Amino acid sequence: GHAGGRCRSFFDATLGRAIDNGNHLVLSGNTNVNEYLAHIGAADKLSGPETAEFPFMDLASGARWLVRPGRGPIPVWLMSPSRRPPGVGLGDALDALKLARAGHGTTVGECLAADRPVFQRFWAPLATAVLNARPEEGSASLLWTTVRSTFARGEAACRPRMAEVGLSETFVDPALTFLKDSGCAMRFNDRLRGVAVDGDRIAELDFSSDTVPLAAEESAILALPP
């Protein structure tokens, strides 16, 4: 097959180390990420704390608080002031049901009331970190998928996981090695101008430099920008 597209970190001369241009919040309950890393032989490249604790700070007021989920799926930890955002109670957990019922195309901002403390102090930063989008833009159903696989399963599924070295070294380089070892021919920086289809399969890839036919037993992996 053929794969294209690649992201890299860059070397910062002032700090003297490689820097990624961004990151996503990965939690231990993300089975898709865990299975992907295990498949490419990179399961040991994420690390994080042994317990789930999320420190927050309100830059406007200077207020600080700590979010510490409980062990079980029932959010009784919201009854403890030392484990929850200020002004948030057990009844606010019902917001998760609103996310679960959200229709396709509904944003987090449309689903949840933005003037409530739980929105500003929990849902908005969580949506931004998980979806890499503002609550006014991020999908409510996608946020529910995250909540269902993490906070709804208890603390053990909420532990933050970060790349020990960098995103490229964790998610990209091991995958490229896996593909190369699997006999995949990779094409980078070569514009794909078109895809010829024969019936229900790709028959030919039209690159700027040449045209690549695909035999019946071959596959194509296309990594495309948004």
C-alpha positions as CSV (number, residue, x, y, z in Angstrom):
1,G,0.0,0.0,0.0
2,H,0.9,3.7,0.0
3,A,0.7,6.2,2.9
4,G,1.1,9.9,2.8
5,G,1.2,12.8,5.3
6,R,3.5,13.4,8.3
7,C,3.8,15.7,11.3
8,R,7.0,16.4,13.2
9,S,8.1,18.3,16.2
10,F,10.7,21.0,15.9
11,F,13.9,21.7,17.7
12,D,13.9,24.8,19.9
13,A,17.4,26.2,20.1
14,T,16.7,28.3,23.2
15,L,15.4,25.4,25.2
16,G,17.7,22.9,23.6
17,R,15.1,20.3,23.0
18,A,12.4,19.2,20.6
19,I,9.0,20.8,21.0
20,D,5.6,19.7,19.8
21,N,3.3,22.4,18.5
22,G,0.4,21.1,20.6
23,N,-1.1,18.2,22.5
24,H,-4.4,16.6,23.2
25,L,-5.6,15.4,26.6
26,V,-5.3,11.6,26.5
27,L,-7.0,9.7,29.4
28,S,-6.3,6.1,30.4
29,G,-9.8,5.0,29.4
30,N,-9.2,5.8,25.8
31,T,-9.3,2.2,24.4
32,N,-8.8,3.4,20.8
33,V,-5.5,5.0,21.6
34,N,-4.4,2.1,23.8
35,E,-5.2,-0.4,21.1
36,Y,-3.5,1.7,18.4
37,L,-0.2,2.0,20.4
38,A,-0.2,-1.7,21.2
39,H,-0.7,-2.5,17.5
40,I,2.3,-0.5,16.4
41,G,4.5,-1.6,19.4
42,A,4.4,1.7,21.2
43,A,2.3,0.9,24.3
44,D,5.2,2.0,26.6
45,K,5.6,5.5,25.2
46,L,2.8,7.1,27.3
47,S,3.2,7.8,31.0
48,G,1.3,9.6,33.7
49,P,0.3,9.8,37.3
50,E,-1.0,6.8,39.2
51,T,-4.2,8.6,40.2
52,A,-6.5,11.0,38.4
53,E,-6.2,14.6,39.8
54,F,-6.9,17.7,37.8
55,P,-5.7,21.0,39.2
56,F,-7.6,24.1,37.9
57,M,-6.9,27.8,38.2
58,D,-9.3,30.7,37.3
59,L,-6.9,33.3,35.8
60,A,-9.5,36.0,36.3
61,S,-10.0,35.5,40.0
62,G,-7.0,33.5,41.0
63,A,-9.2,30.8,42.5
64,R,-7.8,27.3,42.5
65,W,-9.5,23.9,42.9
66,L,-8.9,20.2,42.3
67,V,-11.0,17.7,40.5
68,R,-10.6,14.2,41.8
69,P,-13.0,11.6,40.4
70,G,-14.1,8.7,42.6
71,R,-13.5,5.0,42.0
72,G,-17.0,4.0,40.8
73,P,-19.3,5.2,38.0
74,I,-21.7,7.0,40.4
75,P,-20.3,10.5,40.9
76,V,-20.7,10.7,44.6
77,W,-17.3,12.5,44.7
78,L,-19.2,15.6,43.6
79,M,-20.6,15.8,47.2
80,S,-17.1,16.5,48.5
81,P,-15.9,20.2,48.3
82,S,-12.3,19.1,48.2
83,R,-12.8,17.0,45.0
84,R,-15.1,19.2,42.9
85,P,-15.1,22.6,41.3
86,P,-16.6,25.3,43.6
87,G,-20.3,25.8,43.1
88,V,-20.8,22.4,41.5
89,G,-22.9,19.7,43.1
90,L,-24.2,16.1,42.5
91,G,-27.1,17.4,40.5
92,D,-24.8,18.8,37.9
93,A,-23.9,15.3,36.9
94,L,-27.2,15.2,35.0
95,D,-25.5,17.4,32.4
96,A,-23.9,14.2,31.1
97,L,-27.4,12.9,30.2
98,K,-27.9,16.0,28.1
99,L,-24.7,15.2,26.2
100,A,-25.8,11.6,25.8
101,R,-29.1,12.7,24.1
102,A,-27.4,15.3,21.9
103,G,-28.2,15.0,18.2
104,H,-25.7,14.9,15.4
105,G,-24.3,18.4,14.8
106,T,-25.2,19.7,18.3
107,T,-22.4,21.6,19.9
108,V,-21.4,21.5,23.6
109,G,-22.5,25.2,23.9
110,E,-25.9,24.4,22.4
111,C,-26.4,21.4,24.7
112,L,-25.3,22.9,28.1
113,A,-26.1,26.2,29.7
114,A,-23.0,28.4,29.6
115,D,-23.9,30.6,32.5
116,R,-23.7,27.8,35.1
117,P,-20.5,27.3,37.3
118,V,-20.2,23.7,36.2
119,F,-20.0,24.8,32.5
120,Q,-17.2,27.4,33.1
121,R,-15.3,25.3,35.6
122,F,-15.5,21.8,34.2
123,W,-17.3,21.3,30.8
124,A,-15.7,24.2,28.9
125,P,-12.1,23.3,29.8
126,L,-12.7,19.6,29.3
127,A,-14.3,20.1,25.9
128,T,-11.4,22.4,24.8
129,A,-8.8,19.9,26.0
130,V,-10.5,16.8,24.5
131,L,-12.0,18.2,21.3
132,N,-9.3,20.8,20.6
133,A,-12.2,23.2,19.9
134,R,-14.2,25.8,21.8
135,P,-17.5,24.6,23.4
136,E,-19.3,26.7,20.8
137,E,-17.8,24.6,18.0
138,G,-17.1,21.2,19.6
139,S,-19.4,18.2,19.1
140,A,-21.6,17.4,22.2
141,S,-21.9,13.7,21.1
142,L,-18.1,13.4,20.8
143,L,-17.6,14.9,24.2
144,W,-20.2,12.3,25.6
145,T,-18.2,9.5,24.0
146,T,-15.2,10.7,26.0
147,V,-17.2,11.0,29.2
148,R,-18.7,7.6,28.8
149,S,-15.3,5.9,28.4
150,T,-13.6,7.9,31.2
151,F,-15.5,9.7,34.0
152,A,-18.5,7.3,33.7
153,R,-16.1,4.4,34.5
154,G,-14.4,5.9,37.5
155,E,-11.0,7.2,38.5
156,A,-8.9,4.4,36.9
157,A,-10.2,5.4,33.5
158,C,-9.5,9.1,34.0
159,R,-5.7,9.1,34.5
160,P,-3.9,11.6,32.2
161,R,-1.4,10.0,29.8
162,M,1.3,12.0,28.1
163,A,3.9,11.3,25.5
164,E,7.2,10.7,27.3
165,V,9.3,12.2,24.5
166,G,7.0,13.8,21.9
167,L,3.9,13.2,19.7
168,S,6.0,12.2,16.7
169,E,8.1,9.7,18.7
170,T,5.0,8.2,20.2
171,F,2.3,8.1,17.6
172,V,4.0,8.6,14.2
173,D,7.5,7.1,14.1
174,P,6.5,3.7,15.5
175,A,3.6,3.6,13.0
176,L,5.9,4.4,10.1
177,T,8.3,1.6,11.2
178,F,5.3,-0.8,11.5
179,L,4.1,0.1,8.0
180,K,7.6,-0.2,6.5
181,D,8.1,-3.6,8.1
182,S,4.7,-4.6,6.7
183,G,5.9,-3.8,3.2
184,C,4.2,-0.5,2.8
185,A,5.7,2.0,0.3
186,M,5.3,5.5,1.7
187,R,5.1,8.7,-0.4
188,F,5.7,12.1,1.4
189,N,5.5,15.6,-0.1
190,D,4.1,14.2,-3.4
191,R,0.7,15.7,-4.2
192,L,-2.0,13.2,-4.9
193,R,-4.0,14.7,-7.8
194,G,-6.6,12.0,-8.2
195,V,-7.8,8.5,-7.4
196,A,-9.0,6.2,-10.1
197,V,-11.8,3.8,-9.0
198,D,-12.6,0.5,-10.7
199,G,-15.9,-0.8,-9.3
200,D,-15.6,-0.8,-5.5
201,R,-11.8,-0.6,-5.2
202,I,-9.0,1.9,-5.9
203,A,-7.3,1.0,-9.1
204,E,-4.7,3.8,-9.5
205,L,-3.2,6.7,-7.6
206,D,-2.3,9.8,-9.7
207,F,0.6,11.6,-8.0
208,S,2.3,14.8,-9.3
209,S,5.5,12.8,-10.1
210,D,3.9,9.6,-11.5
211,T,0.9,7.3,-11.6
212,V,0.9,4.2,-9.3
213,P,-1.4,1.3,-10.2
214,L,-2.7,-0.9,-7.4
215,A,-2.9,-4.7,-7.9
216,A,-6.0,-6.6,-6.7
217,E,-4.2,-7.7,-3.5
218,E,-2.9,-4.2,-2.6
219,S,-4.4,-1.5,-0.4
220,A,-3.9,2.2,-0.1
221,I,-3.7,4.2,3.2
222,L,-4.3,7.9,2.6
223,A,-3.3,10.3,5.4
224,L,-4.9,13.6,4.5
225,P,-5.0,17.1,6.0
226,P,-8.3,18.4,7.2
